[in-house]
Structure formats: structure tokens, C-alpha cells
């Protein structure tokens, strides 16, 4: 249920009734008051205590006195209650950083009004079920301001953040780490920190909503209807990934995306005027966004409400809300870069407490009525979920086929037996590049996996990463389409894919480009692994073997760097069999990303001895003529070089040598196997080992040992036909055999 012209209509709490011009005075006898009246009276007593006429703690000393508060209408009372709640939010931020002696309070203090207002009045969520599908999504791209979100989650009733958690900010093992982590704290949608990533994640979340709404909503049963709110800062505005993602969001007309810009004009090094002078609102307007500016949020929180109302009325564009704030609000350091991080000394702490009449309250105090306010909001969220479930039941009764697919997606999107859709190849099948085998795998999977969705960074025809028979995702033409056209925006593509994977709706995103351009995506790929986002990265043109494009396009060090990323599964299949095996593992692993590196040059469809099923072990024996004895030499290969190992092994075997060939298609999976299995594949007593891979030699020593040989690439590639390039760098059967023979004779 989306907010419409009545912004707060679906949050029926005390302060959201239509104001009455002549509300009667409340009875002063507590037992004659209903719960709403009692709460209202309690708030009035808090405000009288906070803002006494003789000691005003408000910017306007003439604003309030006792009689004013008693006579105040509900709209004005709501405004003052919100202001007092924001004071409490700021005090919890102050107490948390001072107690932990760590953290970043500046942005959190400056954006307290925004954070509180979203959680109290605007967003749909149920703290008792943080994973409720139709909840609104909140992303903190300016992740250093996580304390604001932690405080709001606590007040909103999320069990993941208790007062004890606020007291353990940034401590080892706490649920309140120094930047938001979705696998640590319920209520955190995505892991953010590196600036700009959250903007791309938010675009991915909004894309997922728009796509699923187009596929499943009916005029009489709207079951996908939620918004995405994202807070970004000056650093996010400067990062290229945010610009890439914002460009796509406007192109895709993601009108349910709200990007809220904390314009505090400070970065770590100082004022933004050191390096940033553009008109950011004009930039977003040029991209195609609806742009709004809020100039006075600290004095008038209703101005933010009005901005949101305008945003919700926009039906064809995402909305960029520029909120001018004061970093480190209340502190003596406010408005300066010194407020960005660090604690507050005793004098400043007393100063901040005095400014909001908090002198007599213990650290981590929460006004009891604030908890009651947020409990009412939580009850509203529970009711919204209940109504949604009722609507889902109606949808299921009237549209059973669509409902079955929708529920399948929400349960993970895995159809039983999906793996049998993967193609198989025989030794008689024609040669193709592994990118060609990948295309067949991807399209076969799309027929059985309704959540498979993705695209390429302007390379679909080269990557072979396109779902044939499915339309492109475009609004309003075909938002149900499962092919995404990212244009030349690799970094945003990866960040957006993370958002889709973490949307919690069973979508399985894939993202494709050339392996060398993974450098543009590295930070987002790392976050895929950190946040358990099951993105499938399809990286073609995987070695110097791509030829004429030259060294700028020929990856050398990329595999080594990607293999170093914790939890990331990096596959380099050698033929059709291993390509199918890589997809089988990648799709099955929904809580970790996979990267499949594929060749441009043609290789055998089925190298005798390879196995799709064996890929899940990461490494396995392809061929061996040793019988019951140990091999004299082990050749280890990946990708297109595995066939070189096989050819060399054949030649050496004809000379009477016992040679084993091992495919090490995925290092991480092999490393995860039991020691017994690894010892069987690579016996420690066989010291004569040799690896062959047309990439950096870094990391291979672990598998070949001190006495082994590593055949790799230690320089950039060359421009030329791929066979000539391979010969230039020694990747020929003759050279591999020569080196292997010398190792045998050593």
C-alpha cells in the first residue's frame, strides 16, 4: 500500500488523526483518559518540562509556554513531539560514540530529522518480521552514518539493536559494526561503506520492485508495491558509481526510488569546496530525475514531509531530495569536518545536552512516550503485513498460476530438478568458445528459473549473455523483461546486481562483461561476497588469447586478484562440461557470488575426462596413466590451457612417463575439500608438478610446491592473432611438453 495524497494515511497512530480546530481540553484525571489521551497528556508534560517559559531550550523563546502547550492543536503538537523525538535520537548518538570512544557521529547528528521521520511516519515495515516482502527498503549509502540507522532500528522495535548494542558500537562481535552489514544486523538491507555503492544497490532494489510489479500485479490485486529510500552524502555524489546508477535509474523511470542527499558541505578533509563545486541538483535534473530541495529541515521538519509528498506524486521519474543539513548538529564542532568522526569532550557533551534540556538524564535515556509512539508504528506495520497476506490469498485464489510462480520466487526461486536443464556435450560436438557453451547454459536455465535476470555492459553479443525469447527491461514498454541493458556502466551493473540479489524475492541476477573490465567492478564484487549476494558474474575474453584487441583488453592479473576475494567462487572452465558444472554450482549457491571466466577462442565441447559434476569439487583428476602407482608428473591446468596439458600428457606418456592431468577449475572449492580428497588429487609426495594458465603466476606456487614449475604470464599481452599471441608467450603444446620434459629429467 503506497502513500498517496494522504502521506500518513496508512499509519493510523495518535498523532495522525486529522487535526481539529477546536479540540477540547483534556481531563486532568488520569483514570478518565483513554490511552491516546494519556499519551498525549504525557507528551504535553514532557514538552512543558523541556521548554519552560523561564528557561527556553528552543530556538524561539516565544514559541512555547505552559498554556500554549495545553491549548496546542494536534498538528502543532505532532511537530513538537517529532522535534523532541529527534532530540532523543541525537542524544543516543552522542552517548553511543562517547561510550564506544569510536564512530562517525557527524552525518548521523545532521540527518536525525530525516532518519526519524522516515522510520516514524513514512516507511512500511514490521519489526517482528524484518524480511516481510512488501516492506519499504532503506539503504544508507553514506554508511559511515550507520549510527543513525542503528538508533532508528532500536526505537522502531527491531530486536537486532538493543540499548546494549548501541553501547557496543564498533566493538568486535557486536551487532552494530562501524558500517552497516546486512548479514550482521536484521533491518539492514545491504552492506554499505564504500561510498556510492548504496546508491547502486538502491537502484537494484527499485528495479526488482518495478520488474516484479509488472510481472505479477493485477488491477484487483496489487501484491508488489513498495518504495526504496536511500540516503547519500557528498562522497557518494562524487563517486562515479553513483552517477552511473543514477543515470540508469532515470532511464528506467524508477519512480518509487527516493534518493535523499545529505548536503552538509563537508568531507573528511574539509569543506566540499576543496574539490566539489558542481550544482548537484542540476546534474540529477539533467539525468532525468525529479529534484526537490529542503532548505530548513532543522527548523521545520514538515518541509521534509512536503518534499516526500511531492516525490510520491511523481509517477514517471525517480526523485532526488536535496536536504541541506548541519554536520554534527548541536556540537561545538557543528558545520565543520571535525564533526565527521570521533567523540565529544566533556565540555562539548554538556553543551549539547544543555541545548536540548537533557542535563538531568542518564546516558542512553529514551523518553517512554517515544517507545510508545514507535510501538504504535510497529503495530501499524503488523496490520499492513496482515492485510498484504490477505491480498496475497485473494491473488492465489483468482490467479493460481501466477501466484504459484510468485510464491516460488519468494521461497528462493529454485524449481526442483532445475539442474537437469543444463545441456550436455559429447566429444563429437563442434568446437565453440566457452562463452558459447555459457550462452546455451544460461538460456536453458532461464526456462526453468523464473528469477534469472540480468545483462551485459554493452557487450551482450560478445558475451553471449542474453536471454533469447525474453524482452528487455524497459519502462513503460516492457518492465517484465528479464534482459537488462546496462550500457557501458560496469561498476553500476555490479552494484545494481547486488541490490537485486538482496531484494529477497528469488531473483538470480547475472552481470556480464570482459574479464579485464572486472577492475571497474572490483569493489562491488567484493561487496557481493561480503554481503552474501548470489550474483553470477559472466566474464568473457578471459586471457591473452583474445588476440587483436591487445594488452588493454587482455587480462593477466585479474584472476589472481579475484581469487583472493573471500567467499567469491571463481571458475575457469575448460569445455562445455565444465561450463555447465560451473553454472550448476553458481546457481545453487544463493548466498555467495560466483564468477565464471570464459574464453573467446574455441575449445573442445567435451575434453575426454572432464565432468560437470566434478566441478563442485573445484579440482579433480581428468586423466592418469599411472594405474595403481603414483604419477611421476602432475600437470594442472584451467580453461583453454587444460587441453594443452592433455596434449602434452599424451606426448609424454608415449615416451613411457606416468603423467596425471588435473583440472583446477575453482581454487576455492578445491581448498574447501577434505584433506583426504586433496591429497588423493595432488599427492604431497609427488613433487614434480606443473601449472599452465595464461594469466598471472601468483598463487599457483601453493599447488605446484617449491620444486614445481609455473607457466604463466608475467607481463601484459600483445596485439595479434590469438594463436600468435599464445605462441609468443609459450602457450603451445610443444613448449608445455618441453618444460614438462625438463621437469621430469631434473
C-alpha positions in Angstrom: 0.0 0.0 0.0 1.8 3.1 -1.2 1.5 6.6 0.3 -0.7 8.8 -1.9 -2.1 12.2 -1.4 -2.6 11.5 2.2 1.0 10.8 3.1 0.4 9.3 6.5 -2.9 7.7 5.8 -1.7 4.1 6.3 -0.1 4.8 9.7 -3.1 5.3 12.0 -1.5 6.4 15.2 -2.4 9.0 17.7 -0.6 11.9 16.0 -2.0 11.2 12.6 -5.7 12.0 13.1 -6.9 14.9 11.2 -6.4 18.0 13.4 -9.5 19.5 14.9 -9.6 23.3 15.0 -11.1 23.4 18.5 -10.0 20.3 20.4 -11.5 20.2 23.9 -9.1 20.4 26.8 -8.1 17.1 28.2 -9.5 15.9 31.5 -6.7 16.1 34.1 -7.8 12.9 35.9 -5.7 10.0 34.6 -8.3 7.3 35.1 -10.7 9.2 32.9 -8.3 9.3 29.9 -8.2 6.8 27.1 -4.7 5.5 26.0 -4.4 8.1 23.3 -5.3 10.9 25.6 -3.0 9.6 28.2 -0.1 9.5 25.7 -1.0 13.0 24.5 -1.0 14.4 28.0 2.3 12.7 28.8 3.9 14.4 25.8 2.5 17.7 26.9 4.0 17.2 30.3 7.4 16.4 28.7 7.3 19.4 26.5 6.3 21.7 29.4 9.3 20.3 31.4 11.6 20.6 28.4 10.6 24.1 27.3 9.6 26.1 30.4 9.0 29.8 29.7 11.6 30.9 32.2 14.3 28.7 30.6 13.6 28.2 26.9 15.6 25.5 25.1 14.1 26.2 21.8 15.5 28.5 19.1 12.4 30.7 19.6 11.9 31.7 23.2 8.5 33.0 22.5 7.3 29.8 20.9 6.0 27.9 24.0 4.7 28.3 27.4 2.6 26.0 29.6 -0.7 27.4 28.5 0.4 27.2 24.8 1.2 23.6 25.1 -2.0 22.7 26.8 -4.1 24.5 24.2 -1.9 23.3 21.3 -3.8 21.6 18.4 -2.7 18.1 17.3 -0.8 19.2 14.2 1.4 21.6 16.2 1.7 19.0 19.0 2.9 16.4 16.4 5.5 18.8 15.2 6.8 19.5 18.7 6.7 15.8 19.6 8.7 15.0 16.5 11.2 17.6 17.4 11.6 16.2 20.9 12.0 12.7 19.5 14.7 13.9 17.2 16.4 15.4 20.3 16.4 11.9 21.8 17.8 10.4 18.7 20.7 12.9 18.8 21.4 12.2 22.5 21.5 8.4 21.8 24.0 9.2 19.0 26.1 11.3 21.4 26.0 8.6 24.1 26.9 5.8 21.7 30.1 7.4 20.3 31.2 8.6 23.7 30.6 5.3 25.3 32.3 3.4 22.5 35.0 6.0 22.0 34.6 5.4 18.3 32.2 6.1 15.4 31.1 8.7 13.0 28.5 11.0 14.6 28.6 14.0 12.2 26.3 12.8 9.5 24.0 10.9 12.0 23.5 14.1 14.0 22.9 16.2 10.9 20.3 13.8 9.4 18.5 12.9 12.6 15.3 14.6 11.4 15.3 12.6 8.1 16.1 9.2 9.7 13.5 9.6 12.5 10.8 10.9 10.2 11.2 8.0 7.7 11.0 5.4 10.4 8.3 7.0 12.4 5.9 8.4 9.8 6.7 7.1 6.3 8.2 3.7 5.7 6.3 0.4 5.8 7.9 -2.3 7.9 7.2 -4.9 10.6 10.0 -5.1 13.1 8.7 -8.5 14.2 9.3 -9.8 10.7 12.2 -7.8 9.2 12.0 -9.9 6.0 8.4 -9.1 5.1 8.4 -9.0 1.4 6.3 -5.9 0.7 8.2 -3.7 3.2 9.8 -0.4 2.1 13.6 -0.7 1.6 16.0 1.7 3.3 19.7 2.0 2.2 22.3 4.1 3.8 24.8 4.7 1.0 26.7 7.1 3.4 27.4 4.1 5.5 29.6 5.9 8.0 26.3 7.4 9.3 25.2 3.9 10.4 24.6 5.1 14.0 21.6 7.0 12.8 20.1 3.8 11.4 21.0 1.7 14.4 19.2 4.2 16.7 16.2 4.3 14.5 16.1 0.5 14.3 16.2 0.3 18.1 13.5 2.8 18.6 11.4 1.1 15.9 11.4 -2.1 17.8 13.9 -4.3 15.9 15.3 -6.9 18.2 18.6 -6.8 16.4 19.5 -3.4 18.0 19.1 -3.1 21.8 20.5 -0.4 24.0 23.3 -2.8 24.8 24.1 -3.0 21.1 24.3 0.8 20.9 26.7 0.7 23.8 28.9 -1.8 21.9 29.2 0.3 18.7 32.2 -0.8 16.6 33.2 -3.5 19.1 34.4 -6.9 18.0 31.4 -9.2 17.5 28.8 -6.5 18.1 25.6 -6.2 16.0 26.5 -2.5 15.5 29.6 -2.6 13.3 31.3 0.5 12.0 29.4 0.4 8.7 26.1 -1.4 8.1 26.3 -5.1 7.4 23.2 -7.0 6.3 24.5 -10.3 7.5 25.1 -8.9 11.0 22.0 -6.8 11.8 18.4 -7.5 10.9 16.8 -4.4 9.4 19.9 -3.6 7.3 19.1 -4.4 3.7 22.5 -4.2 2.1 26.1 -3.9 3.2 27.4 -0.4 2.5 30.5 1.6 3.3 32.5 2.3 0.2 30.7 5.5 -0.9 28.3 5.3 -3.8 27.7 1.6 -3.6 24.5 2.0 -1.7 23.1 4.3 -4.5 23.6 1.5 -7.0 22.2 -1.1 -4.5 19.1 1.1 -4.1 18.6 1.2 -7.9 18.8 -2.6 -7.9 16.2 -2.8 -5.2 13.9 -0.4 -7.0 14.4 -2.3 -10.3 13.4 -5.5 -8.6 10.2 -3.9 -7.4 9.3 -2.5 -10.7 10.1 -5.7 -12.5 8.1 -7.9 -10.2 5.2 -5.5 -10.1 4.9 -5.6 -13.8 5.0 -9.4 -13.8 2.5 -10.1 -11.1 0.3 -7.2 -10.2 -3.3 -7.3 -11.3 -5.8 -4.4 -11.3 -7.7 -6.0 -8.5 -4.7 -7.5 -6.6 -1.6 -5.3 -6.2 0.9 -7.5 -4.3 4.2 -5.8 -5.2 4.1 -2.2 -4.1 6.9 -0.8 -2.0 9.4 2.1 -2.2 13.1 2.3 -1.8 14.6 5.1 0.2 18.4 5.8 0.1 20.5 8.4 2.0 23.6 9.5 0.2 26.2 12.1 1.1 28.7 14.3 -0.6 31.2 11.5 -1.0 28.6 9.4 -2.8 27.8 12.3 -5.1 31.5 12.4 -6.1 31.9 8.7 -6.7 31.4 7.6 -10.3 29.3 4.5 -9.5 26.5 6.8 -8.1 26.4 8.8 -11.3 26.3 5.6 -13.4 23.5 4.1 -11.3 21.5 7.4 -11.2 21.7 7.6 -15.0 20.2 4.2 -15.3 17.5 4.8 -12.7 16.3 7.8 -14.6 16.4 5.9 -17.9 14.4 3.1 -16.3 11.9 5.6 -14.8 12.1 4.1 -11.3 9.6 6.4 -9.7 9.5 4.5 -6.5 13.1 5.4 -5.7 13.8 8.3 -3.4 17.4 9.4 -3.1 17.9 11.7 -0.2 21.1 13.8 -0.4 22.7 14.9 2.9 24.0 18.2 1.7 26.2 19.2 4.7 29.0 20.7 2.5 31.8 18.7 4.4 34.0 15.8 3.7 36.8 14.3 5.9 39.5 16.7 4.6 37.4 19.8 4.9 34.6 21.7 3.2 33.4 20.3 -0.1 34.6 23.5 -1.8 38.1 21.9 -1.7 37.2 19.6 -4.6 33.4 19.8 -5.4 31.6 22.8 -6.8 29.0 21.5 -9.2 25.3 22.0 -9.0 24.3 18.5 -7.9 20.6 19.1 -8.3 21.1 20.4 -11.8 23.1 17.2 -12.5 20.3 15.0 -11.4 17.8 17.0 -13.3 19.8 16.6 -16.4 19.9 12.9 -15.9 16.1 12.9 -15.8 15.3 13.0 -12.1 12.5 14.8 -10.3 14.5 17.2 -8.0 13.4 18.8 -4.7 15.4 20.9 -2.2 14.7 21.1 1.5 16.4 24.2 3.0 15.2 24.3 6.6 14.7 20.8 8.0 16.3 21.6 11.4 13.8 24.4 11.9 10.8 22.9 10.0 10.6 19.1 9.8 7.3 19.5 7.9 9.3 20.7 4.9 10.7 17.2 4.5 7.2 15.8 4.8 6.1 18.2 1.9 9.1 17.0 -0.2 8.1 13.4 0.3 4.6 14.2 -0.7 5.8 15.7 -4.0 8.0 12.7 -4.5 5.1 10.3 -4.0 3.1 12.2 -6.5 5.7 11.7 -9.2 4.8 8.8 -11.5 7.5 8.9 -14.2 10.8 9.7 -12.6 12.9 8.8 -9.5 13.2 11.6 -7.0 16.3 13.4 -5.7 15.7 15.3 -2.5 18.5 17.6 -1.6 18.3 18.2 2.2 20.6 21.0 3.5 21.8 19.9 6.9 24.4 20.9 9.5 27.0 18.2 10.1 27.5 17.5 13.8 24.3 19.3 14.8 24.3 20.6 18.4 28.1 20.2 18.9 30.6 23.0 19.1 32.1 21.3 16.0 28.9 21.5 14.0 29.2 22.7 10.5 32.9 21.6 10.2 34.7 18.5 9.0 35.9 17.9 12.6 32.4 16.6 13.4 32.7 13.8 10.8 34.1 11.3 13.2 35.4 11.0 16.8 34.0 11.6 20.2 33.0 14.7 22.1 34.8 16.1 25.1 33.1 16.7 28.5 32.6 20.4 27.8 31.0 19.8 24.4 28.9 17.0 25.8 27.5 19.3 28.5 26.9 21.9 25.8 25.0 19.5 23.6 22.9 18.2 26.4 22.1 21.7 27.6 20.9 22.8 24.1 18.1 20.2 24.3 17.4 20.3 28.1 18.9 16.8 28.7 21.1 17.8 31.6 19.3 15.7 34.2 19.0 12.5 32.2 21.3 9.4 32.3 23.2 8.3 29.2 21.1 6.2 26.8 17.8 7.5 28.2 14.8 7.1 26.0 11.6 9.1 26.6 9.0 6.4 27.5 6.4 8.0 25.2 8.9 7.7 22.3 8.9 3.9 22.7 5.0 4.1 22.8 5.0 6.1 19.6 7.2 3.6 17.8 5.2 0.7 19.2 2.1 2.2 17.6 4.1 2.4 14.3 5.1 -1.3 14.7 1.5 -2.3 15.3 0.6 -0.4 12.1 3.3 -2.4 10.3 1.9 -5.7 11.6 -1.5 -4.7 10.3 -0.1 -3.8 6.9 1.5 -7.2 6.6 -1.7 -8.9 7.7 -3.6 -7.0 5.0 -1.0 -7.9 2.4 -1.2 -11.6 3.3 -5.0 -11.4 2.9 -4.5 -9.8 -0.5 -2.0 -12.5 -1.4 -4.5 -15.2 -0.5 -7.0 -13.5 -2.8 -4.4 -13.3 -5.5 -3.7 -17.0 -5.1 -7.4 -17.9 -5.4 -8.0 -15.9 -8.5 -4.7 -16.2 -10.3 -3.3 -19.6 -9.2 -0.7 -19.9 -11.9 0.9 -16.5 -11.3 0.6 -17.0 -7.5 2.4 -20.3 -7.7 5.3 -18.7 -9.5 5.3 -15.7 -7.2 5.5 -17.9 -4.1 8.2 -20.0 -5.8 10.3 -16.8 -6.2 9.7 -15.7 -2.6 10.9 -19.2 -1.4 14.1 -18.9 -3.4 13.1 -19.4 -7.0 14.6 -22.9 -7.3 12.4 -25.3 -9.2 13.1 -28.9 -8.2 15.3 -30.6 -10.8 16.4 -27.3 -12.4 20.0 -28.6 -12.8 18.8 -31.2 -15.3 18.0 -28.3 -17.7 21.8 -27.8 -18.2 23.0 -29.0 -21.6 25.5 -31.9 -22.0 28.1 -32.3 -24.7 29.8 -35.2 -26.4 33.3 -35.4 -27.9 31.8 -35.3 -31.4 30.1 -31.9 -30.9 31.6 -29.0 -32.9 34.1 -26.7 -31.2 33.0 -23.5 -29.6 34.3 -20.9 -27.2 33.3 -21.5 -23.5 31.3 -18.2 -23.9 29.2 -20.1 -26.5 28.7 -23.0 -24.1 27.8 -20.5 -21.5 25.1 -19.0 -23.7 23.4 -22.4 -24.0 23.6 -22.9 -20.3 22.1 -19.5 -19.5 19.2 -19.9 -21.9 18.3 -23.4 -20.8 18.3 -22.3 -17.2 16.1 -19.3 -17.9 13.3 -21.6 -19.0 13.2 -23.3 -15.6 14.4 -20.5 -13.2 11.8 -17.7 -13.2 14.1 -15.4 -11.2 17.0 -15.5 -13.7 17.5 -11.9 -14.8 20.5 -9.8 -15.9 22.5 -8.4 -18.7 25.8 -7.1 -20.0 27.6 -3.8 -20.1 27.0 -3.1 -23.8 28.6 -6.5 -24.8 25.7 -8.9 -25.0 26.5 -10.0 -28.5 30.1 -10.6 -27.5 29.5 -12.1 -24.0 26.7 -14.2 -25.3 24.9 -13.2 -22.1 21.3 -12.6 -23.4 18.1 -14.5 -22.7 16.5 -15.2 -26.0 12.8 -15.0 -26.2 12.6 -12.6 -23.2 12.2 -8.9 -23.6 14.4 -6.1 -22.3 13.5 -4.4 -19.0 12.3 -1.0 -20.1 9.6 1.2 -18.7 6.9 1.6 -19.7 7.3 -0.6 -22.7 8.3 -4.0 -21.0 9.2 -3.8 -17.4 8.6 -7.5 -17.1 11.6 -8.1 -19.4 14.4 -10.2 -18.0 17.2 -8.8 -20.1 18.8 -5.6 -18.6 20.7 -3.2 -20.9 23.3 -1.6 -18.7 25.2 0.4 -21.3 28.9 1.0 -20.6 28.5 1.1 -16.8 30.3 -1.9 -15.4 30.6 -0.6 -11.8 26.9 0.3 -11.5 25.9 -3.0 -13.1 27.6 -4.9 -10.3 26.2 -2.7 -7.6 22.7 -2.9 -9.1 23.0 -6.7 -9.3 23.8 -6.8 -5.6 20.6 -4.8 -4.9 18.5 -7.3 -6.9 20.1 -10.3 -5.2 19.4 -8.9 -1.8 15.9 -7.8 -2.6 14.7 -11.1 -1.1 12.4 -12.1 -3.9 14.2 -15.0 -5.5 15.8 -13.0 -8.3 19.1 -14.5 -9.6 21.0 -11.7 -11.2 23.8 -12.1 -13.7 26.2 -9.4 -14.9 28.5 -9.8 -17.9 31.5 -8.0 -19.4 35.1 -8.7 -20.4 37.3 -10.1 -17.6 39.8 -7.3 -17.8 36.9 -4.8 -17.0 36.3 -6.6 -13.8 38.7 -4.0 -12.5 36.0 -1.4 -12.9 33.6 -3.6 -10.8 36.0 -4.9 -8.1 34.6 -3.1 -5.1 31.1 -4.1 -5.9 32.2 -7.7 -6.5 33.9 -7.7 -3.1 30.7 -6.4 -1.5 28.8 -9.3 -3.2 30.9 -11.7 -1.3 30.8 -9.7 2.0 27.0 -9.3 1.9 26.3 -12.9 0.7 24.7 -11.7 -2.6 24.4 -14.5 -5.0 25.3 -12.6 -8.2 26.6 -14.6 -11.1 29.4 -12.7 -12.9 29.9 -13.8 -16.5 33.4 -12.7 -17.6 34.4 -13.5 -21.2 37.7 -12.9 -23.1 39.5 -14.5 -20.2 43.1 -14.4 -21.3 45.8 -13.1 -23.6 44.2 -15.5 -26.1 41.6 -12.9 -27.2 44.2 -11.6 -29.6 43.8 -8.4 -31.7 42.4 -6.2 -29.1 45.8 -6.1 -27.5 47.1 -5.7 -23.9 44.4 -3.2 -22.8 41.8 -5.9 -23.2 43.9 -8.9 -22.3 43.5 -9.9 -18.6 46.6 -11.0 -16.8 46.4 -10.2 -13.1 42.6 -10.2 -12.8 42.2 -13.9 -11.9 44.7 -13.7 -9.1 43.0 -10.6 -7.6 39.6 -12.1 -7.9 40.6 -15.4 -6.4 41.9 -13.5 -3.4 38.4 -12.2 -2.6 37.0 -14.2 0.3 33.9 -16.3 -0.4 33.9 -15.5 -4.1 33.8 -18.6 -6.3 36.0 -18.1 -9.4 35.6 -20.7 -12.2 37.6 -21.0 -15.3 36.0 -23.9 -17.2 37.9 -25.8 -19.9 35.0 -27.0 -22.1 31.2 -27.3 -22.3 31.1 -29.9 -19.5 32.9 -27.7 -17.0 30.9 -24.6 -18.1 27.7 -26.5 -17.2 29.2 -27.6 -13.9 30.2 -24.0 -13.1 26.6 -22.8 -13.7 25.2 -25.7 -11.6 27.3 -24.6 -8.6 26.8 -20.9 -9.2 23.0 -21.1 -9.3 22.9 -23.4 -6.3 24.9 -21.0 -4.1 22.4 -18.3 -3.5 24.3 -16.9 -0.5 27.6 -16.3 -2.3 28.7 -14.8 -5.6 30.3 -16.7 -8.5 32.4 -15.5 -11.4 32.8 -17.6 -14.5 35.7 -16.7 -16.7 35.1 -17.8 -20.3 37.2 -17.9 -23.5 36.7 -16.1 -26.7 38.7 -18.7 -28.7 37.2 -22.1 -29.5 37.8 -25.2 -27.4 36.5 -28.7 -27.4 32.9 -29.2 -26.3 34.0 -32.3 -24.3 37.6 -32.9 -23.3 37.7 -36.6 -22.5 37.7 -37.0 -18.8 36.1 -33.7 -17.8 33.0 -33.8 -15.7 30.2 -31.3 -15.0 29.5 -32.9 -11.6 33.2 -32.9 -10.6 33.3 -29.1 -10.9 31.7 -28.9 -7.4 34.9 -30.3 -6.0 36.9 -27.4 -7.6 39.7 -29.7 -8.8 39.7 -33.3 -10.0 41.7 -35.8 -12.0 41.0 -35.6 -15.7 43.3 -38.3 -16.9 46.1 -40.5 -15.5 48.1 -43.5 -16.8 49.7 -44.4 -13.5 47.5 -47.3 -12.7 47.9 -48.3 -9.0 51.1 -46.4 -8.6 51.8 -42.7 -8.2 52.3 -40.4 -11.2 55.8 -39.1 -11.9 54.4 -35.7 -13.0 51.2 -33.8 -12.4 50.1 -31.2 -15.0 47.5 -28.8 -13.6 45.5 -26.6 -16.0 42.4 -24.4 -16.2 40.3 -23.1 -19.1 41.7 -23.3 -22.6 45.1 -24.4 -21.3 43.7 -27.7 -20.0 43.8 -29.1 -23.5 47.5 -28.1 -23.7 48.1 -30.1 -20.6 46.2 -33.1 -22.1 48.1 -32.8 -25.4 51.5 -32.6 -23.5 50.5 -35.6 -21.3 49.7 -37.7 -24.3 53.2 -36.9 -25.8 54.9 -37.7 -22.5 53.0 -40.9 -22.0 54.1 -42.1 -25.4 57.7 -41.7 -24.1 56.9 -44.0 -21.2 56.1 -41.4 -18.5 53.4 -41.7 -15.9 51.5 -38.4 -16.1 48.4 -37.1 -14.3 46.3 -34.2 -15.6 44.3 -32.3 -13.0 41.7 -29.6 -13.8 41.7 -26.9 -11.0 38.6 -25.2 -12.3 37.8 -23.4 -9.0 40.6 -23.0 -6.4 38.3 -22.0 -3.5 36.1 -25.1 -3.9 39.1 -27.3 -4.1 40.6 -25.7 -0.9 37.3 -26.5 0.9 37.5 -30.2 0.3 38.7 -32.7 2.9 42.4 -33.2 3.2 42.0 -36.8 2.1 40.4 -35.7 -1.2 43.0 -33.1 -1.9 45.8 -35.5 -1.1 44.4 -38.0 -3.5 44.2 -35.5 -6.3 47.6 -33.9 -5.6 49.7 -36.3 -3.6 52.2 -34.4 -1.5 54.9 -37.0 -2.3 54.8 -36.1 -6.0 57.0 -33.0 -6.1 57.2 -32.7 -9.9 54.1 -30.6 -10.7 53.5 -28.0 -13.3 50.7 -25.5 -13.7 49.6 -24.0 -17.0 47.4 -20.9 -17.1 47.6 -17.9 -19.4 47.4 -15.4 -16.5 49.4 -14.3 -13.6 51.5 -17.0 -11.8 50.6 -15.5 -8.4 49.0 -18.1 -6.2 50.0 -21.2 -8.3 53.0 -22.0 -6.1 50.6 -23.2 -3.4 49.5 -26.0 -5.8 52.8 -26.9 -7.5 55.1 -26.7 -4.5 58.7 -25.4 -4.2 60.0 -27.9 -6.8 57.2 -27.4 -9.3 57.0 -25.2 -12.4 54.5 -22.4 -13.1 53.8 -21.5 -16.7 52.1 -18.1 -16.6 52.2 -14.5 -17.9 54.3 -12.0 -16.1 53.8 -9.1 -18.5 51.0 -7.5 -20.3 49.7 -9.2 -23.5 50.4 -8.3 -27.1 48.2 -7.3 -30.0 48.0 -10.0 -32.6 46.1 -13.1 -33.7 45.4 -15.3 -30.7 47.5 -18.2 -31.8 50.4 -15.9 -32.5 49.9 -14.3 -29.1 49.8 -17.7 -27.4 52.9 -18.8 -29.2 54.7 -15.5 -28.2 54.1 -16.3 -24.5 54.8 -20.0 -24.7 51.3 -21.4 -24.5 51.7 -24.1 -27.1 51.6 -27.9 -26.7 55.3 -28.1 -27.8 56.5 -25.6 -25.3 54.4 -27.1 -22.4 55.8 -30.5 -23.3 59.4 -29.2 -23.4 59.1 -27.6 -20.0 57.4 -30.7 -18.6 60.1 -33.0 -20.0 62.8 -30.8 -18.4 61.0 -31.1 -15.1 60.8 -34.9 -15.4 64.5 -35.1 -16.1 65.5 -32.8 -13.2 
